[in-house]
Amino acid sequence: MASELGGAQGAALIEAGKAAFTQTHSVLLSTSAILILILSGVVYIALASYSKPAGSPAH
């Protein structure tokens, strides 16, 4: 599409695509980091009260 436009319009379209990709990538990585943080907290809380049953062998 950008090659068909050529000139300034093609360059503007390419730059807009790059900017959109960068912004989306940033949001995706931030969202993933937040979800990993939340899930690690949930696992920590869920396992905080876990104790081995009496008589279980130690590894």
Residue, then its C-alpha position, 0 to 999 in steps of 0.5 A: m500500500a505504501s509503495e503504491l502511494g509513493g513520496a511523502q504520503g507513502a513515507a507518512l503511512i510507513e511512519a504511522g504504521k511504525a508508531a502504531f506497532t511501537q505503541t501496541h507493543s509497549v502496551l502489550l508488554s506492560t499488560s503482560a508484566i502486570l499480569i505476571l506480577i498479579l499471578s505471582g502474588v496470587v500464587y504466593i498467597a495461595l502457597a503461603s499457608y501450605s505445609k507438608p503433611a505429617g510423615s511425608p518424606a523429605h526430598 
